[in-house]
Amino acid sequence: GGFEGKVTYAITYQELPPEAKSMQSMLPKEMIIEARGPKLRLEQSILGGAQVVVTDLQAKEVHILMDMMGQKIHMEQPFSEEDMDAKPTVELLGGKQKVAGYPCKQAKVTAQDGSTTTVWYTEKLGPLDNEYRDLPGLVLEYSSNANGMAMTMTASAVDTAPVPEARFAIPEGYRTMTEQEMQQMMMGGGK
């Protein structure tokens, strides 16, 4: 079975494209992933607020919850079967190190678009049901470099306690918008 529980990742940026440098203070410093069966919940602080993505692999639904600029917005995203079927190429490397107290092995993952991510995974925990599900364990560190942005996500804490089902519900008080409405708001409606 896959991983069930909660992993907190710290995000560091080694290199940023020029247009992102001024935004550096706004970039997320932490990401929390919670998993329970076919459901994943991903949360990060962004632009002074929070963004949550809830994926239900069984119902084939992706919900985005944004809490920013005093607005609470819920948006449903089309579920992409292609993303689920896109199998990256995994090359196991020789390195070993401990991350968050777990012994990890190193692998290089190449996506279909050619971008590569170096990951450290532990075989002590099952994989998350995401694009790295083919690895023989849970990824505790990701390092990627794409479009002039080099970043590393390192697990700072792993909690294997069961995640309550309520964490995957869409909370009340969120306004449902289409992607188009959301873009219009971002482009100028929010001023």
C-alpha positions as CSV (number, residue, x, y, z in Angstrom):
1,G,0.0,0.0,0.0
2,G,0.9,3.6,-0.4
3,F,2.0,6.1,2.3
4,E,-0.7,7.3,4.7
5,G,0.0,10.1,7.1
6,K,1.5,13.6,6.9
7,V,4.9,14.9,5.6
8,T,6.1,18.4,6.1
9,Y,8.7,19.6,3.6
10,A,10.9,22.7,3.9
11,I,11.4,24.5,0.6
12,T,14.7,26.3,-0.2
13,Y,15.6,28.1,-3.4
14,Q,19.1,27.9,-4.8
15,E,18.5,29.8,-7.9
16,L,15.7,32.0,-9.2
17,P,14.9,33.5,-12.6
18,P,15.3,37.3,-12.5
19,E,11.5,37.9,-12.6
20,A,11.0,35.8,-9.5
21,K,13.8,37.4,-7.4
22,S,11.6,40.3,-6.3
23,M,8.9,37.8,-5.3
24,Q,11.3,35.6,-3.2
25,S,9.7,36.6,0.1
26,M,6.3,35.5,-1.2
27,L,7.4,32.1,-2.4
28,P,6.3,29.1,-0.3
29,K,8.8,28.0,2.4
30,E,6.9,24.9,3.4
31,M,4.7,22.3,1.9
32,I,2.5,19.8,3.8
33,I,1.3,16.7,2.2
34,E,-1.4,14.5,3.8
35,A,-2.5,11.2,2.4
36,R,-5.3,8.8,3.2
37,G,-6.1,6.0,0.8
38,P,-6.8,7.5,-2.7
39,K,-6.9,11.0,-1.3
40,L,-4.1,13.5,-1.1
41,R,-4.0,17.0,0.4
42,L,-1.3,19.4,-0.4
43,E,-1.0,22.7,1.4
44,Q,1.5,25.6,1.0
45,S,1.6,29.2,2.0
46,I,1.7,31.4,-1.0
47,L,1.4,35.2,-1.6
48,G,0.7,35.8,2.0
49,G,-2.2,33.3,2.1
50,A,-2.6,29.6,1.7
51,Q,-3.3,27.3,-1.2
52,V,-4.6,23.8,-0.7
53,V,-5.0,21.1,-3.4
54,V,-7.2,18.1,-2.6
55,T,-6.9,15.2,-5.1
56,D,-9.3,12.3,-5.0
57,L,-7.9,9.6,-7.3
58,Q,-11.0,7.4,-7.0
59,A,-13.5,10.1,-7.7
60,K,-11.0,11.6,-10.2
61,E,-11.4,15.1,-8.8
62,V,-8.9,17.9,-8.1
63,H,-10.1,20.8,-5.8
64,I,-8.1,23.9,-5.3
65,L,-8.8,26.0,-2.2
66,M,-7.2,29.5,-2.0
67,D,-7.3,31.7,1.0
68,M,-5.7,35.0,0.0
69,M,-6.2,38.7,-0.1
70,G,-9.2,38.2,2.2
71,Q,-10.9,35.9,-0.3
72,K,-11.7,32.3,0.1
73,I,-12.0,30.6,-3.3
74,H,-12.7,27.0,-4.3
75,M,-11.9,25.9,-7.9
76,E,-12.4,22.5,-9.4
77,Q,-9.6,21.5,-11.8
78,P,-10.0,19.0,-14.6
79,F,-8.5,15.7,-13.6
80,S,-5.9,14.7,-16.1
81,E,-5.6,11.0,-16.9
82,E,-2.5,11.8,-18.9
83,D,-0.7,13.1,-15.9
84,M,-1.6,9.9,-14.1
85,D,-0.3,7.7,-17.0
86,A,2.8,9.7,-17.7
87,K,5.4,7.4,-16.3
88,P,8.7,9.1,-15.6
89,T,12.0,7.3,-16.2
90,V,13.5,6.3,-12.9
91,E,17.3,5.7,-12.6
92,L,18.4,4.5,-9.2
93,L,21.7,6.1,-8.1
94,G,24.1,4.9,-5.5
95,G,23.9,7.6,-2.9
96,K,22.7,7.1,0.7
97,Q,21.8,9.7,3.3
98,K,19.3,10.2,6.2
99,V,16.4,12.6,5.8
100,A,14.1,13.3,8.7
101,G,15.6,10.3,10.5
102,Y,14.9,7.8,7.7
103,P,17.6,6.0,5.6
104,C,17.2,7.1,2.0
105,K,18.5,6.1,-1.4
106,Q,19.0,8.4,-4.3
107,A,17.3,8.3,-7.7
108,K,17.1,10.5,-10.8
109,V,13.6,10.9,-12.2
110,T,13.2,12.2,-15.8
111,A,9.7,13.4,-16.7
112,Q,8.4,13.0,-20.2
113,D,9.2,16.6,-21.0
114,G,12.8,15.9,-20.2
115,S,13.0,17.8,-16.9
116,T,14.9,15.9,-14.2
117,T,14.5,15.8,-10.5
118,T,16.9,14.2,-8.1
119,V,15.1,12.5,-5.2
120,W,15.9,10.8,-2.0
121,Y,13.4,8.1,-1.0
122,T,13.0,5.7,1.9
123,E,11.9,2.1,1.5
124,K,10.7,2.2,5.2
125,L,7.5,4.0,4.0
126,G,5.2,3.4,1.1
127,P,5.2,5.8,-1.8
128,L,2.7,8.7,-2.2
129,D,0.1,8.2,-4.9
130,N,1.5,11.0,-7.1
131,E,3.9,11.1,-10.0
132,Y,6.5,9.3,-8.0
133,R,4.3,6.3,-7.2
134,D,6.7,4.0,-9.2
135,L,9.5,4.5,-6.8
136,P,9.9,1.8,-4.2
137,G,9.3,4.2,-1.3
138,L,8.4,7.6,0.0
139,V,10.3,10.6,-1.4
140,L,11.7,12.7,1.4
141,E,13.8,15.1,-0.7
142,Y,13.3,16.5,-4.1
143,S,15.8,18.7,-6.0
144,S,14.7,20.2,-9.3
145,N,16.1,22.8,-11.7
146,A,13.9,24.0,-14.4
147,N,13.6,27.4,-16.3
148,G,16.3,29.0,-14.2
149,M,14.7,28.0,-10.9
150,A,16.6,25.6,-8.7
151,M,14.8,24.4,-5.6
152,T,15.0,21.7,-3.0
153,M,12.2,20.3,-0.9
154,T,13.3,18.4,2.2
155,A,11.1,16.6,4.7
156,S,11.5,18.1,8.1
157,A,8.8,15.9,9.8
158,V,7.0,12.6,9.0
159,D,3.9,11.7,10.9
160,T,2.4,8.3,10.2
161,A,-0.7,8.8,12.4
162,P,-4.0,8.4,10.4
163,V,-5.2,11.6,8.8
164,P,-8.9,12.4,9.6
165,E,-11.2,12.2,6.7
166,A,-12.4,15.7,7.4
167,R,-9.0,17.1,6.2
168,F,-10.1,16.2,2.6
169,A,-13.5,17.8,2.7
170,I,-14.2,21.2,1.1
171,P,-14.7,23.6,4.0
172,E,-17.7,25.9,4.1
173,G,-17.3,29.6,3.4
174,Y,-15.4,29.2,0.1
175,R,-16.8,30.7,-3.1
176,T,-16.7,28.4,-6.1
177,M,-15.2,29.9,-9.2
178,T,-14.2,28.7,-12.6
179,E,-10.6,29.0,-13.7
180,Q,-11.6,31.8,-16.0
181,E,-13.2,33.8,-13.2
182,M,-10.2,33.2,-11.1
183,Q,-7.9,34.6,-13.8
184,Q,-10.0,37.7,-14.3
185,M,-9.9,38.3,-10.5
186,M,-6.1,37.9,-10.5
187,M,-5.7,40.2,-13.5
188,G,-7.5,43.1,-12.1
189,G,-10.7,42.4,-10.3
190,G,-8.7,42.0,-7.0
191,K,-7.4,45.6,-7.0
